[in-house]
């Protein structure tokens, strides 16, 4: 794992506000990572949190999903935060499924909603630490 892990922030249109709120709440933790975001999502997060190191990729339907997939396949992405809207039709649904498939194939941590993202952001694995079932969450101590 690289010295500074890279996380991707992606959100469907109906979930972009949720992603921005997530980034605002966790800006201190996210500052410890290199971030990439697809088009509008990346722009919205940077607008709300200009101090974050975030590289904007193309919009998802215009190739951003494939850019992230390439990063996964090349070992350049250590986590995927993709806030999915299951209630809206997605014209580029096949691209979204391909991205999720790569995350599964390469076994990178992936959060598809805010609750899981909150948990994942505290994980020792995402911090690049050696983990076991006895490893506590980062920032906590065993009682």
DSSP file (Angstrom, degrees, kcal/mol; ACC not computed):
  #  RESIDUE AA STRUCTURE BP1 BP2  ACC     N-H-->O    O-->H-N    N-H-->O    O-->H-N    TCO  KAPPA ALPHA  PHI   PSI    X-CA   Y-CA   Z-CA
    1    1 A X              0   0    0      0, 0.0     4,-0.1     0, 0.0    75,-0.1   0.000 360.0 360.0 360.0 138.9    0.0    0.0    0.0
    2    2 A X        -     0   0    0      2,-0.1     3,-0.2     1,-0.1    74,-0.0  -0.191 360.0-106.3 -63.4 161.5    1.3    3.5   -0.8
    3    3 A X  S    S+     0   0    0      1,-0.3     2,-0.6     2,-0.0    -1,-0.1   0.887 116.3  33.8 -56.0 -41.5    2.4    5.8    2.0
    4    4 A X  S    S-     0   0    0     29,-0.0    -1,-0.3   124,-0.0    -2,-0.1  -0.940  92.6-138.2-117.3 108.0   -0.7    7.8    1.5
    5    5 A X        -     0   0    0     -2,-0.6    29,-2.4    -3,-0.2     2,-0.5  -0.223  13.2-131.7 -62.6 153.3   -3.7    5.7    0.4
    6    6 A X  E     -a   34   0A   0     27,-0.2    72,-2.9    29,-0.0    73,-0.9  -0.925  20.4-168.5-110.9 131.4   -6.0    7.0   -2.3
    7    7 A X  E     -ab  35  79A   0     27,-2.6    29,-2.3    -2,-0.5     2,-0.4  -0.894  13.4-138.1-116.2 147.0   -9.8    7.0   -1.9
    8    8 A X  E     -ab  36  80A   0     71,-2.3    73,-2.7    -2,-0.3     2,-0.5  -0.883   9.1-159.7-105.2 137.2  -12.4    7.6   -4.5
    9    9 A X  E     +ab  37  81A   0     27,-2.8    29,-1.1    -2,-0.4     2,-0.3  -0.972  23.4 159.8-116.4 117.6  -15.5    9.7   -3.8
   10   10 A X  E     + b   0  82A   0     71,-2.8    73,-2.5    -2,-0.5     2,-0.3  -0.983  10.2 176.3-137.1 144.1  -18.4    9.1   -6.2
   11   11 A X  E     - b   0  83A   0     -2,-0.3    73,-0.2    71,-0.2    30,-0.2  -0.974  29.4-121.3-151.7 136.8  -22.1    9.8   -5.9
   12   12 A X    >>  -     0   0    0     71,-2.4     3,-2.3    -2,-0.3     4,-0.6  -0.329  47.3 -95.8 -65.6 160.9  -25.2    9.5   -8.1
   13   13 A X  G >4 S+     0   0    0      1,-0.3     3,-1.2     2,-0.2     4,-0.4   0.862 125.3  50.2 -50.4 -46.1  -27.0   12.8   -8.7
   14   14 A X  G 34 S+     0   0    0      1,-0.2    -1,-0.3     2,-0.1     4,-0.2   0.581 114.6  46.3 -72.7  -7.8  -29.6   12.2   -5.9
   15   15 A X  G <> S+     0   0    0     -3,-2.3     4,-2.1    68,-0.2    -1,-0.2   0.330  80.7  96.8-114.5   4.6  -26.8   11.4   -3.5
   16   16 A X  H <X S+     0   0    0     -3,-1.2     4,-2.4    -4,-0.6     5,-0.2   0.899  84.7  51.2 -64.2 -40.2  -24.3   14.2   -4.2
   17   17 A X  H  > S+     0   0    0     -4,-0.4     4,-2.5     1,-0.2    -1,-0.2   0.890 109.1  51.9 -62.1 -38.1  -25.6   16.3   -1.3
   18   18 A X  H  > S+     0   0    0      2,-0.2     4,-2.4     1,-0.2    -2,-0.2   0.903 109.5  49.6 -64.3 -41.3  -25.2   13.3    1.0
   19   19 A X  H  X S+     0   0    0     -4,-2.1     4,-2.7     2,-0.2    -2,-0.2   0.911 110.4  49.6 -65.1 -41.8  -21.6   13.0   -0.2
   20   20 A X  H  X S+     0   0    0     -4,-2.4     4,-2.5     2,-0.2    -2,-0.2   0.930 111.7  48.3 -63.2 -44.3  -20.8   16.6    0.4
   21   21 A X  H  X S+     0   0    0     -4,-2.5     4,-2.4     2,-0.2    -2,-0.2   0.904 111.2  51.4 -60.8 -41.1  -22.3   16.4    3.9
   22   22 A X  H  X S+     0   0    0     -4,-2.4     4,-2.0     2,-0.2    -2,-0.2   0.933 110.6  47.9 -59.9 -47.4  -20.2   13.3    4.5
   23   23 A X  H  < S+     0   0    0     -4,-2.7     4,-0.2     1,-0.2    -2,-0.2   0.895 111.4  50.5 -63.2 -40.7  -17.0   15.1    3.4
   24   24 A X  H >< S+     0   0    0     -4,-2.5     3,-0.9     1,-0.2    -1,-0.2   0.926 112.3  46.7 -62.5 -44.5  -17.8   18.1    5.6
   25   25 A X  H 3< S+     0   0    0     -4,-2.4     3,-0.2     1,-0.2    -1,-0.2   0.837 124.0  32.9 -65.6 -33.3  -18.4   15.9    8.6
   26   26 A X  T 3X S+     0   0    0     -4,-2.0     4,-2.9    -5,-0.2     5,-0.3   0.065  76.9 124.2-113.7  23.8  -15.2   13.9    8.0
   27   27 A X  H <> S+     0   0    0     -3,-0.9     4,-1.6     1,-0.2    -1,-0.2   0.844  74.4  53.3 -57.8 -35.8  -12.9   16.5    6.5
   28   28 A X  H  4 S+     0   0    0     -3,-0.2     4,-0.4    -4,-0.2    -1,-0.2   0.925 113.6  41.8 -66.4 -43.1  -10.2   16.0    9.1
   29   29 A X  H >4 S+     0   0    0     -3,-0.3     3,-1.5     1,-0.2    -2,-0.2   0.913 113.7  52.3 -68.9 -42.0  -10.0   12.2    8.4
   30   30 A X  H >< S+     0   0    0     -4,-2.9     3,-1.9     1,-0.3    -1,-0.2   0.791  96.2  69.6 -65.0 -26.9  -10.3   12.6    4.6
   31   31 A X  T 3< S+     0   0    0     -4,-1.6    -1,-0.3    -5,-0.3    -2,-0.2   0.705  88.8  64.9 -64.1 -18.7   -7.4   15.1    4.7
   32   32 A X  T <  S+     0   0    0     -3,-1.5     2,-0.3    -4,-0.4    -1,-0.3   0.528 100.9  63.0 -80.2  -5.0   -5.1   12.2    5.6
   33   33 A X  S <  S-     0   0    0     -3,-1.9     2,-0.4    -4,-0.1    20,-0.4  -0.783  83.6-116.9-117.5 157.5   -5.8   10.6    2.2
   34   34 A X  E     -a    6   0A   0    -29,-2.4   -27,-2.6    -2,-0.3     2,-0.4  -0.810  43.3-155.9 -82.1 137.2   -5.3   11.4   -1.5
   35   35 A X  E     -ac   7  54A   0     18,-2.3    20,-2.7    -2,-0.4     2,-0.4  -0.903  19.3-172.5-120.7 146.2   -8.7   11.7   -3.0
   36   36 A X  E     -ac   8  55A   0    -29,-2.3   -27,-2.8    -2,-0.4     2,-0.3  -0.977  10.9-178.2-128.4 148.3  -10.1   11.3   -6.4
   37   37 A X  E     -ac   9  56A   0     18,-2.2    20,-3.1    -2,-0.4   -27,-0.2  -0.997  28.6-109.6-145.0 148.2  -13.7   12.1   -7.4
   38   38 A X     >  -     0   0    0    -29,-1.1     4,-3.4    -2,-0.3     5,-0.3  -0.496  57.0 -75.5 -76.2 150.9  -15.7   11.9  -10.6
   39   39 A X  H  > S+     0   0    0     19,-0.9     4,-2.1    18,-0.3     5,-0.2   0.558 119.6  16.7  -2.9 -97.2  -16.7   15.2  -12.3
   40   40 A X  H  > S+     0   0    0      1,-0.2     4,-2.8     2,-0.2    -1,-0.2   0.880 126.0  54.6 -65.8 -40.7  -19.5   16.9  -10.5
   41   41 A X  H  > S+     0   0    0     -3,-0.2     4,-2.4     1,-0.2    -1,-0.2   0.948 110.2  47.0 -59.0 -48.5  -19.1   15.0   -7.2
   42   42 A X  H  X S+     0   0    0     -4,-3.4     4,-2.5     1,-0.2    -1,-0.2   0.901 112.9  49.7 -60.0 -41.7  -15.4   15.9   -7.0
   43   43 A X  H  X S+     0   0    0     -4,-2.1     4,-2.2    -5,-0.3    -1,-0.2   0.904 110.8  48.9 -64.1 -42.1  -16.2   19.6   -7.8
   44   44 A X  H  X S+     0   0    0     -4,-2.8     4,-1.8     2,-0.2    -2,-0.2   0.902 112.3  48.2 -65.7 -41.0  -18.9   19.7   -5.2
   45   45 A X  H  X S+     0   0    0     -4,-2.4     4,-2.7    -5,-0.2    -2,-0.2   0.928 112.4  48.8 -65.8 -44.2  -16.7   18.2   -2.5
   46   46 A X  H  < S+     0   0    0     -4,-2.5    -2,-0.2     1,-0.2    -1,-0.2   0.873 108.7  53.8 -63.2 -36.7  -13.8   20.6   -3.4
   47   47 A X  H  < S+     0   0    0     -4,-2.2     3,-0.4     1,-0.2    -1,-0.2   0.900 116.3  38.3 -62.9 -40.4  -16.2   23.6   -3.2
   48   48 A X  H  < S+     0   0    0     -4,-1.8     2,-0.2     1,-0.2    -2,-0.2   0.817 132.5  26.0 -79.5 -32.1  -17.3   22.5    0.3
   49   49 A X    ><  +     0   0    0     -4,-2.7     3,-1.9    -5,-0.2    -1,-0.2  -0.623  65.9 168.7-133.3  71.9  -13.8   21.4    1.5
   50   50 A X  T 3  S+     0   0    0     -3,-0.4     4,-0.1     1,-0.3    -1,-0.1   0.671  72.3  68.0 -64.6 -15.5  -11.2   23.3   -0.5
   51   51 A X  T 3  S+     0   0    0      2,-0.1    -1,-0.3    -5,-0.0     2,-0.1   0.641  79.6 100.2 -78.4 -12.9   -8.4   22.1    1.8
   52   52 A X  S <  S-     0   0    0     -3,-1.9     2,-1.1    -7,-0.2   -21,-0.1  -0.446  78.5-123.8 -75.7 146.1   -8.7   18.5    0.7
   53   53 A X        +     0   0    0    -20,-0.4   -18,-2.3   -23,-0.2     2,-0.4  -0.771  50.7 158.1 -86.4  97.7   -6.3   17.0   -1.9
   54   54 A X  E     -c   35   0A   0     -2,-1.1     2,-0.5   -20,-0.2   -18,-0.2  -0.984  31.8-155.0-131.9 124.6   -8.8   15.8   -4.5
   55   55 A X  E     -c   36   0A   0    -20,-2.7   -18,-2.2    -2,-0.4     2,-0.5  -0.858  19.4-137.7 -96.3 125.4   -8.1   15.2   -8.1
   56   56 A X  E     -c   37   0A   0     -2,-0.5   -18,-0.2   -20,-0.2     2,-0.1  -0.707  20.6-169.9 -86.2 130.4  -11.2   15.5  -10.3
   57   57 A X        -     0   0    0    -20,-3.1   -18,-0.3    -2,-0.5     7,-0.1  -0.341  39.2 -65.6 -99.3-173.4  -11.7   12.9  -13.0
   58   58 A X        -     0   0    0    -20,-0.2   -19,-0.9     1,-0.1    -1,-0.2  -0.285  67.1 -81.5 -67.7 161.2  -14.2   12.9  -15.9
   59   59 A X    > > -     0   0    0    -21,-0.3     5,-2.7     3,-0.1     3,-1.0  -0.331  46.9-109.6 -58.4 147.7  -17.9   12.6  -15.1
   60   60 A X  G > >S+     0   0    0      1,-0.3     3,-1.6     4,-0.3     5,-1.2   0.913 117.5  44.5 -48.8 -55.3  -19.0    9.0  -14.5
   61   61 A X  G 3 5S+     0   0    0      1,-0.3    -1,-0.3     2,-0.1    -2,-0.1   0.694 111.3  56.4 -67.3 -16.3  -21.0    8.6  -17.7
   62   62 A X  G < 5S-     0   0    0     -3,-1.0    -1,-0.3     0, 0.0    -2,-0.2   0.249 138.0 -70.3 -99.9  12.7  -18.2   10.3  -19.7
   63   63 A X  T <>5S+     0   0    0     -3,-1.6     4,-2.3    -4,-0.2    -3,-0.2   0.322 100.7 115.6 121.6  -7.3  -15.5    7.8  -18.6
   64   64 A X  H  ><S+     0   0    0     -5,-2.7     4,-2.2     1,-0.2    -4,-0.3   0.875  79.4  53.8 -61.3 -37.6  -14.9    8.7  -14.9
   65   65 A X  H  ><S+     0   0    0     -5,-1.2     4,-2.2    -6,-0.3    -1,-0.2   0.909 110.1  47.6 -62.5 -40.6  -16.1    5.2  -13.9
   66   66 A X  H  > S+     0   0    0     -6,-0.4     4,-2.4     2,-0.2    -2,-0.2   0.867 108.1  55.3 -68.9 -35.7  -13.6    3.6  -16.2
   67   67 A X  H  X S+     0   0    0     -4,-2.3     4,-2.0     2,-0.2    -2,-0.2   0.929 110.3  45.8 -60.6 -43.6  -10.8    5.8  -15.0
   68   68 A X  H  X S+     0   0    0     -4,-2.2     4,-2.3     2,-0.2    -2,-0.2   0.903 110.0  54.3 -65.6 -40.3  -11.5    4.6  -11.4
   69   69 A X  H  X S+     0   0    0     -4,-2.2     4,-2.5     1,-0.2    -2,-0.2   0.900 107.7  50.1 -59.3 -41.5  -11.7    1.0  -12.7
   70   70 A X  H  X S+     0   0    0     -4,-2.4     4,-2.0     1,-0.2    -1,-0.2   0.902 108.6  52.6 -63.6 -40.7   -8.2    1.4  -14.2
   71   71 A X  H  <>S+     0   0    0     -4,-2.0     5,-2.9     2,-0.2     6,-0.7   0.900 109.8  48.9 -61.9 -40.2   -6.9    2.8  -10.9
   72   72 A X  H ><5S+     0   0    0     -4,-2.3     3,-1.6     4,-0.2    -2,-0.2   0.954 111.5  48.6 -62.5 -49.5   -8.3   -0.2   -9.1
   73   73 A X  H 3<5S+     0   0    0     -4,-2.5    -1,-0.2     1,-0.3    -2,-0.2   0.803 112.1  49.7 -62.9 -29.4   -6.7   -2.7  -11.6
   74   74 A X  T 3<5S-     0   0    0     -4,-2.0    -1,-0.3    -5,-0.2    -2,-0.2   0.411 115.4-114.1 -89.8   1.6   -3.4   -0.9  -11.3
   75   75 A X  T < 5S+     0   0    0     -3,-1.6    -3,-0.2    -4,-0.3    -2,-0.1   0.731  83.3 120.4  74.9  22.1   -3.4   -0.9   -7.5
   76   76 A X      < +     0   0    0     -5,-2.9     2,-0.4    -6,-0.2    -4,-0.2   0.381  59.2  65.6 -99.6   2.4   -3.7    2.9   -7.3
   77   77 A X        +     0   0    0     -6,-0.7   -70,-0.2    -5,-0.2     3,-0.1  -0.990  50.5 179.3-129.9 126.9   -6.9    3.0   -5.4
   78   78 A X        +     0   0    0    -72,-2.9    31,-0.7    -2,-0.4     2,-0.3   0.495  69.5  17.3-106.0  -5.1   -7.3    1.7   -1.8
   79   79 A X  E     -bd   7 109A   0    -73,-0.9   -71,-2.3    29,-0.2     2,-0.5  -0.952  57.5-150.4-165.2 146.7  -11.0    2.5   -1.1
   80   80 A X  E     -bd   8 110A   0     29,-2.5    31,-2.8    -2,-0.3     2,-0.7  -0.978   6.0-173.6-125.7 119.7  -14.2    3.3   -3.0
   81   81 A X  E     +bd   9 111A   0    -73,-2.7   -71,-2.8    -2,-0.5     2,-0.6  -0.920  17.9 167.8-110.0 102.0  -16.9    5.5   -1.5
   82   82 A X  E     -b   10   0A   0     29,-2.8     2,-1.0    -2,-0.7   -71,-0.2  -0.893  23.7-156.0-124.2  98.6  -19.8    5.3   -4.0
   83   83 A X  E     -b   11   0A   0    -73,-2.5   -71,-2.4    -2,-0.6     2,-0.3  -0.656  21.7-159.6 -80.4 106.1  -23.1    6.6   -2.8
   84   84 A X        -     0   0    0     28,-1.8     2,-0.8    -2,-1.0     3,-0.0  -0.647  16.5-146.0 -93.1 139.0  -25.5    4.8   -5.0
   85   85 A X    >   -     0   0    0     -2,-0.3     3,-0.8     1,-0.1   -72,-0.1  -0.893  14.7-175.9-101.6 103.4  -29.1    5.9   -5.7
   86   86 A X  T 3  S+     0   0    0     -2,-0.8    -1,-0.1     1,-0.2    -2,-0.0   0.559  76.0  60.4 -77.2  -5.5  -31.1    2.7   -6.1
   87   87 A X  T 3  S+     0   0    0      2,-0.1     2,-0.4    -3,-0.0    -1,-0.2   0.541  91.0  71.7-101.7  -8.0  -34.3    4.5   -7.0
   88   88 A X  S <  S-     0   0    0     -3,-0.8     2,-0.1     1,-0.0    -3,-0.1  -0.888  84.6-113.6-111.1 139.8  -33.3    6.4  -10.1
   89   89 A X        -     0   0    0     -2,-0.4     2,-0.6     1,-0.0     3,-0.1  -0.456  28.3-150.7 -67.1 140.3  -32.6    4.8  -13.5
   90   90 A X    >   -     0   0    0     -2,-0.1     3,-1.6     1,-0.1     4,-0.2  -0.949  11.4-160.8-117.4 113.9  -29.0    5.1  -14.6
   91   91 A X  T 3  S+     0   0    0     -2,-0.6     3,-0.3     1,-0.3    -1,-0.1   0.782  97.7  46.3 -64.0 -24.2  -28.3    5.2  -18.3
   92   92 A X  T >> S+     0   0    0      1,-0.2     4,-1.7     2,-0.1     3,-1.0  -0.085  72.7 131.4-106.4  34.5  -24.7    4.2  -17.6
   93   93 A X  H <>  +     0   0    0     -3,-1.6     4,-2.5     1,-0.3     5,-0.2   0.829  67.6  59.6 -56.0 -35.8  -25.7    1.4  -15.2
   94   94 A X  H 3> S+     0   0    0     -3,-0.3     4,-1.9     1,-0.2    -1,-0.3   0.866 104.8  50.1 -63.6 -35.1  -23.3   -1.1  -17.0
   95   95 A X  H <> S+     0   0    0     -3,-1.0     4,-2.2     2,-0.2    -1,-0.2   0.902 110.0  50.3 -67.7 -41.3  -20.4    1.2  -16.2
   96   96 A X  H  X S+     0   0    0     -4,-1.7     4,-2.4     1,-0.2    -2,-0.2   0.923 110.9  48.7 -62.5 -45.2  -21.4    1.4  -12.5
   97   97 A X  H  X S+     0   0    0     -4,-2.5     4,-2.5     1,-0.2    -1,-0.2   0.883 109.5  52.5 -63.8 -38.4  -21.7   -2.4  -12.3
   98   98 A X  H  X S+     0   0    0     -4,-1.9     4,-2.2     2,-0.2    -1,-0.2   0.903 109.4  49.7 -64.2 -40.4  -18.2   -2.8  -14.0
   99   99 A X  H  X S+     0   0    0     -4,-2.2     4,-2.0     2,-0.2    -2,-0.2   0.931 112.5  46.4 -63.9 -45.9  -16.7   -0.5  -11.4
  100  100 A X  H  X S+     0   0    0     -4,-2.4     4,-2.0     1,-0.2    -2,-0.2   0.888 109.5  55.6 -63.7 -38.4  -18.3   -2.4   -8.5
  101  101 A X  H  X S+     0   0    0     -4,-2.5     4,-3.0     1,-0.2    -1,-0.2   0.931 107.4  48.6 -60.1 -45.9  -17.2   -5.7  -10.0
  102  102 A X  H  X S+     0   0    0     -4,-2.2     4,-2.7     1,-0.2    -1,-0.2   0.896 108.2  54.0 -62.5 -39.8  -13.5   -4.5  -10.1
  103  103 A X  H  <>S+     0   0    0     -4,-2.0     5,-2.2     1,-0.2    -1,-0.2   0.892 113.3  44.0 -60.4 -38.2  -13.7   -3.4   -6.5
  104  104 A X  H ><5S+     0   0    0     -4,-2.0     3,-0.8     3,-0.2    -2,-0.2   0.925 113.0  50.1 -71.2 -45.2  -14.9   -6.9   -5.6
  105  105 A X  H 3<5S+     0   0    0     -4,-3.0    -2,-0.2     1,-0.2    -3,-0.2   0.903 117.7  39.5 -60.2 -43.0  -12.4   -8.7   -7.8
  106  106 A X  T 3<5S-     0   0    0     -4,-2.7    -1,-0.2    -5,-0.2    -2,-0.2   0.376 107.5-128.1 -92.1   4.8   -9.5   -6.7   -6.3
  107  107 A X  T < 5 +     0   0    0     -3,-0.8     2,-0.4    -4,-0.2    -3,-0.2   0.888  48.5 159.6  54.0  48.2  -10.9   -6.8   -2.8
  108  108 A X      < -     0   0    0     -5,-2.2    -1,-0.2    -6,-0.2   -29,-0.2  -0.809  50.5 -96.7 -97.9 145.8  -10.8   -3.1   -2.1
  109  109 A X  E     -d   79   0A   0    -31,-0.7   -29,-2.5    -2,-0.4     2,-0.4  -0.339  47.4-173.6 -59.6 135.5  -13.0   -1.7    0.6
  110  110 A X  E     -d   80   0A   0    -31,-0.2     2,-0.5   -29,-0.1   -29,-0.2  -0.996  15.4-166.2-139.1 129.9  -16.2   -0.2   -0.8
  111  111 A X  E     -d   81   0A   0    -31,-2.8   -29,-2.8    -2,-0.4     3,-0.1  -0.972   6.2-178.9-115.6 126.8  -19.0    1.7    0.8
  112  112 A X        +     0   0    0     -2,-0.5   -28,-1.8   -31,-0.2     2,-0.3   0.467  69.7  29.5-103.2  -4.5  -22.2    2.2   -1.1
  113  113 A X  S  > S-     0   0    0    -30,-0.2     4,-2.1     1,-0.1     5,-0.1  -0.942  86.8-100.7-147.9 171.3  -24.0    4.3    1.5
  114  114 A X  H  > S+     0   0    0     -2,-0.3     4,-2.4     1,-0.2     5,-0.2   0.869 115.2  54.9 -64.4 -40.3  -23.3    6.8    4.2
  115  115 A X  H  > S+     0   0    0      1,-0.2     4,-1.5     2,-0.2    -1,-0.2   0.928 112.3  42.8 -61.4 -45.3  -23.6    4.3    7.1
  116  116 A X  H  > S+     0   0    0      1,-0.2     4,-3.1     2,-0.2    -1,-0.2   0.873 111.4  55.7 -69.0 -36.3  -21.0    2.0    5.7
  117  117 A X  H  X S+     0   0    0     -4,-2.1     4,-2.4     1,-0.2    -2,-0.2   0.897 104.4  53.9 -62.5 -40.5  -18.8    4.9    4.7
  118  118 A X  H  X S+     0   0    0     -4,-2.4     4,-0.5     2,-0.2    -1,-0.2   0.920 113.8  42.2 -58.3 -44.2  -18.8    6.1    8.3
  119  119 A X  H >< S+     0   0    0     -4,-1.5     3,-1.2     1,-0.2     4,-0.3   0.932 113.4  51.6 -68.9 -46.5  -17.6    2.7    9.5
  120  120 A X  H >< S+     0   0    0     -4,-3.1     3,-1.7     1,-0.3     6,-0.3   0.861 101.5  60.4 -61.6 -37.3  -15.1    2.2    6.7
  121  121 A X  H 3< S+     0   0    0     -4,-2.4    -1,-0.3     1,-0.3    -2,-0.2   0.729 106.6  48.3 -64.8 -20.3  -13.4    5.5    7.3
  122  122 A X  T << S+     0   0    0     -3,-1.2    16,-2.3    -4,-0.5    -1,-0.3   0.431  87.7 119.2 -94.7  -0.9  -12.6    4.3   10.8
  123  123 A X    <>  -     0   0    0     -3,-1.7     4,-0.9    -4,-0.3     6,-0.1  -0.368  62.8-141.0 -75.5 144.7  -11.2    0.9    9.7
  124  124 A X  T  4>S+     0   0    0      1,-0.2     5,-2.2     2,-0.2     3,-0.3   0.859 101.7  59.9 -66.1 -36.4   -7.6   -0.1   10.4
  125  125 A X  T >45S+     0   0    0      1,-0.2     3,-1.7     2,-0.2    -1,-0.2   0.906 102.2  51.4 -61.6 -41.6   -7.4   -1.7    7.0
  126  126 A X  T 345S+     0   0    0     -6,-0.3    -1,-0.2     1,-0.3    -2,-0.2   0.798 104.7  57.9 -66.3 -27.1   -8.1    1.6    5.2
  127  127 A X  T 3<5S-     0   0    0     -4,-0.9    -1,-0.3    -3,-0.3    -2,-0.2   0.487 120.0-111.8 -79.6  -2.7   -5.4    3.2    7.2
  128  128 A X  T < 5S+     0   0    0     -3,-1.7     2,-0.2     1,-0.3    -3,-0.2   0.650  70.3 142.7  82.5  14.8   -2.9    0.7    5.8
  129  129 A X      < -     0   0    0     -5,-2.2    -1,-0.3    -6,-0.1     2,-0.2  -0.591  61.7-100.5 -89.1 150.9   -2.5   -1.1    9.1
  130  130 A X        -     0   0    0     -2,-0.2     2,-0.3     1,-0.0    -1,-0.1  -0.508  50.0-157.6 -64.0 133.2   -2.1   -4.8    9.6
  131  131 A X        +     0   0    0     -2,-0.2     2,-0.3    -6,-0.0    -1,-0.0  -0.890  24.5 166.3-123.7 150.6   -5.4   -6.1   10.7
  132  132 A X    >   -     0   0    0     -2,-0.3     3,-1.6     4,-0.1     0, 0.0  -0.862  56.9 -91.7-140.4 175.6   -6.8   -9.1   12.5
  133  133 A X  T 3  S+     0   0    0     -2,-0.3    -2,-0.0     1,-0.3     0, 0.0   0.715 128.3  54.2 -64.9 -17.3  -10.2   -9.8   14.0
  134  134 A X  T 3  S+     0   0    0      2,-0.1     2,-0.4     0, 0.0    -1,-0.3   0.486  80.0 112.5 -93.1  -3.9   -8.7   -8.4   17.2
  135  135 A X    <   -     0   0    0     -3,-1.6   -11,-0.1     1,-0.1     3,-0.1  -0.556  63.7-137.1 -73.3 124.0   -7.6   -5.1   15.7
  136  136 A X        -     0   0    0     -2,-0.4   -12,-0.1     1,-0.1     3,-0.1  -0.293  30.7 -85.4 -74.0 164.6   -9.6   -2.3   17.2
  137  137 A X    >   -     0   0    0      1,-0.1     3,-1.7   -14,-0.1   -14,-0.2  -0.353  56.9 -90.4 -62.9 150.9  -11.0    0.5   15.0
  138  138 A X  T 3  S+     0   0    0    -16,-2.3    -1,-0.1     1,-0.3     3,-0.1  -0.423 114.7  23.7 -63.1 135.0   -8.6    3.4   14.4
  139  139 A X  T 3  S+     0   0    0      1,-0.3     2,-0.3    -2,-0.1    -1,-0.3   0.515 107.2  94.6  86.5   4.6   -8.9    6.0   17.1
  140  140 A X    <   -     0   0    0     -3,-1.7     2,-0.4    -4,-0.0    -1,-0.3  -0.837  60.4-144.9-121.6 163.7  -10.4    3.6   19.7
  141  141 A X        -     0   0    0     -2,-0.3     2,-0.2    -3,-0.1    -4,-0.1  -0.959  25.2-106.2-127.1 149.9   -8.9    1.6   22.5
  142  142 A X              0   0    0     -2,-0.4    -7,-0.0     1,-0.1    -6,-0.0  -0.485 360.0 360.0 -70.8 139.8   -9.8   -1.8   23.8
  143  143 A X              0   0    0     -2,-0.2    -1,-0.1     0, 0.0     0, 0.0   0.427 360.0 360.0 -94.4 360.0  -11.5   -1.8   27.1
